[in-house]
Amino acid sequence: MNPSVLCMNSQIEGLLSLMYWCRVDHKLQALEAQFKELDFTKDSLTQKFEHHSKALARQSAHDELWTAVLALKFTSMELNILYSYVMEVLICLHTRVLEKLPDLVRGLPTLASVLRRKVKNQRIRGVWESVLEECGLEEGDVTALCTFFIAYGNKAEYYVAKVRQMYIRDITFLITNMVKNQALQDGLLRAVQVVDKGKAVRASEKQKSSLKELIPLVKN
């Protein structure tokens, strides 16, 4: 065969081979792009699913909390006592936030305003989290206490500490035995702890003040 023909055939074969591999490379690139798009879609769907699952879980827990609050079988007197603890804690939280944010007092007239604004305001959120930590509370506790307050705020009456002690000596025992929902039980128990701890602190400060007043008399 003519060498020139052989050379031409070789060139044609090389060109066809090059075209073939170009097509293969193009297809591989297209497949790679499709896989990347599928991975992105999968990740996006996974995130949406997880977000939706968490939202459903939160909604389910919130529904269970409301059901538990409305199903409480306390007497009117017991309900008033629990309401009193809850109210004192919510007032305490609001007061402590305002103490740390004196320049925002007018803009935060209620605890509800604090809860709303902390979502978008990093400074308020930081103070809120520090107040919760100081009190030994968690966000779930506040949710439970607010739910209780909303449910019974128009029905219950506030009892001062002396009156509460006259009726019930062990409020912890009452809560543990009567409240079955764990989130609500934890919230109410921690509310009692916050109030009782506050009493202990005030009593200690009062005692120190009394001792200071006695020191000059002892010296004399």
PyMOL commands that set and color helices and strands:
alter all, ss='L'
color gray80, all
select helices_A, chain A and resi 3-70+76-100+102-104+111-117+122-135+139-152+161-167+171-178+182-219
alter helices_A, ss='H'
color red, helices_A
deselect
rebuild
show_as cartoon
